[in-house]
Amino acid sequence: MLSVAAIKQRGSFRLDAAFELPTPGVVALFGRSGCGKSTLIDIIAGLLEPDAGRVALDETVLLDTQRGLDLPPERRGVGYVFQDARLFPHLRVAGNLRYAQKRASAAAYVDFDTVVSLLDLAALMDRRVHGLSGGERQRVALGRALLSQPRLLLLDEPLAALDRARREEVLPYLETLRDRLAIPMVYVTHNFDEVLRLATHIVLMQAGAVIAQGGIGEMSLDPHLRALIGPDEVGAIVEGVVLGLDAAGNLTRLQVGRGEIHVPARGLVVGTKLRVQLLARDIIVSTRVPLHLSVRNSLAGVVTSIQSDEADSDLITLDVGSPLLARITKAATRELGLEPGMPAWALVKSVSLRGHSFSAPT
């Protein structure tokens, strides 16, 4: 368990935030710029002293102001990856990595060759830092942080300075670290796509406070998150299991809740977990068994709630073994006679689905 509580007054800004979530996994601190994410992560790292607070990782207390306990950063067992890589410019890539390896105070649980392999750094070892691309620098920064043998890895908007192409280059490496190494991570971002790709849990922050926290599936339904990401990104995040290819071999069959959907992904091993976001704007609701339609995905369920969303639309929550959200017009809600407890079917086009393989360490 990672337990964090901190109070810090900085001018007119006041941080008063707390969260407690299970480890291992990736906790995304998510919120708009200026909400206190970086301040909180600096307190966890020991780089900023709070006015009051407590930080504990499993059985180890890193900070407890009531007891007068405040471990210095070098004794916290924390690796930190900043937005700017902060590599040593006078050292080559190998030198940056070896420096962290030599200074590691904890027993090694991940060796040099493993880090180089996981982050695909072998071809960069003799390169100078100034000649690296932004994505390459961040991969080296990740490697350096890992070779310090951290018990906790902190990442403060590590992709924010990269263009889209470099960001897409680095994200798969972060997914690999999540899936292959059981290191708890706290990931600061205001980019929801990064949350969707990486996080196991979300901590939502606003104006220095935690306004909601929980597992990513649960939080995808939270109205606080909907307010942050905007209506076009609202949708349930569900985890399915790959069943194999469909008869045509073009789409992957995925078990979701009590039903099955087809997603545009190939090359996945049967049994692989796949995280899928089903956007509310892409889901059609039917009160009858759908027949003779081009839509490939039909999930039978029950209406569990109806919430007013915008002036002319409602958000319908359907239980299909996992909860889904559908945005439909208020006129459609009336004409279909939708009420909680009614049977209904969720229809979604395969081309609308966004899926990411996922196997968080346990």
C-alpha positions in Angstrom: 0.0 0.0 0.0 1.2 3.5 -0.8 -0.2 6.0 1.7 0.3 9.7 1.2 -1.0 12.7 3.1 0.5 16.2 2.8 -0.2 19.8 3.6 1.9 22.6 2.1 1.2 26.4 1.8 3.1 28.1 -1.1 2.1 31.7 -1.3 -1.6 31.8 -2.1 -1.7 28.1 -3.1 -2.5 25.5 -0.5 -1.9 21.7 -1.0 -4.0 19.6 1.3 -4.1 16.1 -0.4 -4.2 12.5 0.7 -4.6 9.2 -1.0 -4.0 5.5 -0.3 -3.8 2.9 -3.0 -2.6 -0.7 -3.3 0.8 -1.6 -4.7 2.3 -2.7 -7.1 0.7 -0.8 -10.0 0.7 2.7 -11.6 -1.0 5.5 -9.8 -1.8 8.4 -12.1 -2.0 11.8 -10.5 -4.3 13.4 -12.9 -5.6 17.0 -13.1 -5.2 20.3 -14.8 -1.9 22.2 -14.7 -1.4 24.0 -11.4 -3.6 21.6 -9.3 -0.6 20.5 -7.1 0.5 17.3 -8.8 4.2 18.1 -9.0 4.2 19.6 -5.5 2.8 16.4 -4.1 5.2 14.2 -6.0 8.1 16.3 -4.8 7.0 15.8 -1.2 6.9 12.0 -1.8 10.4 12.2 -3.1 11.7 14.2 -0.2 12.6 17.2 -2.5 10.1 19.5 -0.8 9.3 19.7 2.9 5.6 19.8 3.8 4.1 21.8 6.6 2.6 18.5 7.8 2.3 15.0 6.3 2.9 11.3 6.2 4.2 9.1 3.4 4.5 5.3 3.8 5.3 2.6 1.3 4.1 -0.8 2.5 5.7 -1.1 6.0 8.3 1.6 5.5 7.5 5.2 6.7 9.4 7.8 4.6 7.9 10.8 6.3 5.9 11.5 9.4 6.0 15.1 10.7 4.1 14.2 13.9 6.9 11.8 14.8 9.7 14.1 13.5 10.6 11.5 10.9 11.8 12.8 7.5 14.1 10.5 5.5 16.4 12.4 3.1 15.8 11.8 -0.6 18.8 9.4 -1.0 17.5 7.2 1.8 13.9 6.9 0.5 14.6 4.3 -2.2 12.8 6.5 -4.7 13.6 6.8 -8.4 12.6 10.1 -10.1 12.1 10.8 -13.8 11.6 14.5 -14.6 9.9 16.1 -17.6 13.4 17.1 -18.7 15.7 14.1 -18.6 18.4 15.8 -16.5 21.2 13.5 -17.8 24.8 14.3 -17.1 26.0 16.0 -20.3 29.7 15.1 -19.7 28.9 11.4 -19.6 27.9 9.1 -22.5 24.8 7.0 -22.1 26.7 4.1 -20.6 28.3 6.5 -18.1 24.9 7.9 -17.0 23.6 4.4 -16.4 26.7 3.2 -14.6 26.7 6.2 -12.3 23.2 5.2 -11.0 24.3 1.6 -10.7 27.3 2.5 -8.6 25.3 4.8 -6.3 22.5 2.3 -5.7 22.1 1.8 -1.9 19.7 -1.1 -2.1 20.4 -4.7 -3.2 20.0 -5.1 -6.9 16.8 -6.6 -8.1 17.1 -5.5 -11.7 20.5 -5.8 -13.4 22.3 -3.6 -15.9 21.7 -5.9 -18.9 18.0 -6.3 -18.1 17.5 -2.6 -18.0 19.4 -2.1 -21.3 17.2 -4.8 -22.9 13.9 -3.6 -21.6 14.5 -0.1 -22.8 16.3 -1.0 -26.0 19.4 1.0 -25.1 22.2 -1.2 -26.4 22.6 0.9 -29.6 22.9 4.1 -27.6 25.6 3.2 -25.1 28.5 5.1 -26.7 26.3 8.1 -27.7 26.7 11.5 -26.1 23.6 12.9 -24.4 23.4 16.1 -26.6 23.1 13.8 -29.7 20.0 11.9 -28.4 16.4 12.6 -29.4 13.9 13.6 -26.8 12.5 10.1 -26.7 16.0 8.5 -26.4 16.9 10.9 -23.5 13.8 9.9 -21.6 14.5 6.2 -22.1 18.0 6.7 -20.7 16.5 8.7 -17.8 14.2 5.7 -17.1 17.1 3.4 -17.2 19.1 5.5 -14.8 16.2 5.7 -12.4 15.7 1.9 -12.5 19.4 1.2 -11.9 19.2 3.1 -8.6 17.1 0.0 -7.5 14.1 2.0 -6.3 11.3 0.7 -4.2 9.1 3.4 -5.8 9.4 5.1 -9.2 8.1 8.7 -9.6 7.5 10.1 -13.1 6.7 13.8 -13.3 5.1 14.4 -16.8 8.0 12.5 -18.5 6.4 12.8 -21.9 5.1 16.4 -21.8 8.1 17.9 -23.6 8.0 15.3 -26.5 6.1 15.7 -29.8 3.5 13.1 -30.6 5.8 10.8 -32.5 8.4 10.7 -29.7 5.7 10.2 -27.1 4.3 7.2 -29.0 7.9 5.9 -29.1 8.3 6.0 -25.3 4.9 4.8 -24.2 5.4 1.1 -25.1 8.6 1.1 -22.9 6.6 2.5 -20.0 4.0 -0.3 -20.5 6.8 -2.9 -20.6 8.2 -1.6 -17.3 4.7 -1.8 -15.7 4.1 -5.3 -16.9 7.5 -6.8 -16.4 8.7 -5.2 -13.1 6.7 -5.1 -9.9 7.8 -1.5 -9.0 5.1 0.8 -7.7 4.9 3.9 -9.8 3.4 7.4 -9.4 2.8 9.0 -12.7 2.0 12.7 -13.0 0.2 13.8 -16.2 -2.7 15.9 -17.5 -2.9 13.8 -20.7 -5.7 11.3 -20.4 -4.4 9.0 -23.2 -1.3 8.3 -21.0 -3.6 7.5 -18.1 -5.6 5.1 -20.3 -2.4 3.4 -21.5 -0.5 3.1 -18.3 -2.5 3.6 -15.0 -4.0 0.9 -12.8 -5.4 3.6 -10.4 -6.2 7.2 -10.7 -6.0 10.0 -8.2 -7.9 13.1 -9.4 -6.6 16.5 -8.2 -8.2 19.9 -8.3 -7.0 23.1 -6.6 -4.6 21.3 -4.3 -7.0 18.6 -3.1 -7.8 15.0 -4.0 -11.3 15.0 -5.3 -11.6 11.3 -6.2 -9.5 8.1 -6.3 -9.8 4.5 -7.2 -9.2 1.8 -9.9 -9.2 2.9 -13.5 -12.4 1.1 -14.4 -14.3 2.6 -11.4 -12.9 6.0 -12.0 -13.8 6.0 -15.7 -17.4 6.3 -14.6 -16.7 9.1 -12.0 -18.4 12.4 -12.8 -15.3 14.3 -11.6 -13.2 12.7 -14.3 -15.9 13.5 -16.9 -15.6 17.1 -16.0 -11.8 17.1 -16.5 -11.6 15.2 -19.8 -14.5 16.7 -21.6 -17.6 15.0 -23.2 -15.8 13.5 -26.2 -13.5 11.4 -24.1 -16.1 10.1 -21.6 -16.5 6.3 -21.7 -16.2 3.2 -19.6 -12.7 1.5 -19.4 -13.2 -2.2 -19.2 -10.7 -5.1 -19.1 -11.3 -8.1 -21.4 -9.6 -11.4 -22.2 -8.5 -12.3 -25.7 -10.5 -15.3 -27.1 -8.8 -15.5 -30.5 -9.5 -14.1 -34.0 -12.9 -13.9 -35.6 -13.9 -16.2 -38.5 -12.5 -13.7 -41.1 -9.3 -13.3 -39.1 -9.5 -9.5 -39.2 -10.6 -8.7 -35.7 -9.8 -10.1 -32.3 -12.6 -11.6 -30.2 -12.6 -10.3 -26.6 -14.6 -11.5 -23.6 -16.0 -8.4 -21.8 -18.3 -9.0 -18.9 -20.9 -11.5 -19.9 -20.5 -10.9 -23.6 -18.1 -10.8 -26.5 -16.9 -7.9 -28.7 -14.6 -7.7 -31.7 -11.7 -5.2 -31.6 -9.2 -4.1 -34.3 -6.2 -5.7 -32.8 -4.1 -8.7 -34.1 -1.2 -10.8 -33.0 -2.4 -11.2 -29.4 -2.1 -14.5 -27.6 -5.3 -16.1 -26.3 -5.7 -15.2 -22.6 -4.0 -11.8 -23.0 -5.7 -9.1 -21.0 -6.8 -6.1 -23.1 -8.0 -2.8 -21.8 -10.6 -1.2 -23.9 -12.3 2.2 -23.7 -15.8 2.3 -25.0 -16.7 5.9 -25.6 -20.2 6.9 -24.5 -20.7 8.9 -27.8 -20.1 5.7 -29.8 -22.6 3.4 -28.0 -26.1 2.9 -29.4 -28.8 1.6 -27.0 -31.5 -0.8 -28.1 -34.4 -2.2 -26.1 -34.8 -5.2 -28.4 -32.5 -7.9 -29.5 -30.5 -6.3 -32.4 -30.8 -8.2 -35.7 -29.5 -7.7 -39.2 -27.1 -4.8 -38.4 -23.7 -3.9 -39.6 -22.5 -3.2 -36.1 -20.3 -6.1 -34.9 -20.6 -5.7 -31.2 -23.8 -6.2 -29.2 -23.7 -6.6 -25.4 -26.8 -7.6 -23.5 -27.3 -5.8 -20.2 -29.6 -4.0 -17.8 -30.1 -0.2 -17.4 -28.8 0.7 -13.9 -29.0 4.5 -14.0 -29.9 7.5 -16.1 -28.2 10.8 -15.5 -28.7 14.2 -17.2 -25.5 14.9 -19.1 -25.9 18.1 -21.2 -28.9 20.2 -22.1 -30.2 17.7 -24.7 -28.5 14.4 -23.7 -28.5 11.7 -20.9 -25.8 9.3 -19.8 -27.2 5.8 -19.5 -25.3 3.3 -17.4 -25.7 -0.3 -18.6 -24.5 -3.4 -16.6 -23.2 -5.9 -19.2 -21.1 -7.7 -16.6 -19.1 -4.6 -16.5 -20.6 -1.1 -16.4 -20.8 0.9 -19.7 -21.8 4.5 -20.4 -23.9 5.5 -23.4 -24.7 9.1 -24.3 -28.1 9.5 -26.0 -30.5 12.3 -26.5 -33.2 13.0 -23.9 -35.7 12.5 -26.6 -34.4 9.0 -27.2 -34.5 8.2 -23.5 -38.2 9.2 -23.5 -39.1 7.4 -26.8 -37.4 4.2 -25.7 -39.0 4.4 -22.2 -35.7 3.7 -20.5 -35.8 3.1 -16.8 -33.4 1.5 -14.3 -33.9 -2.2 -14.3 -34.9 -2.5 -18.0 -33.1 -5.0 -20.2 -31.1 -3.2 -23.0 -28.4 -3.9 -25.5 -25.2 -1.8 -26.1 -24.1 -1.6 -29.7 -20.7 -0.3 -30.7 -18.7 -0.3 -33.9 -15.4 -2.1 -33.8 -13.6 0.8 -35.5 -14.6 3.0 -32.5 -12.8 0.9 -29.9 -9.4 1.8 -28.5 -7.6 -1.2 -26.9 -4.2 -1.6 -25.1 -2.7 -4.9 -23.9 -2.4 -4.9 -20.2 -0.9 -7.3 -17.6 -0.1 -5.3 -14.4 2.2 -7.1 -12.0 0.7 -8.7 -8.9 
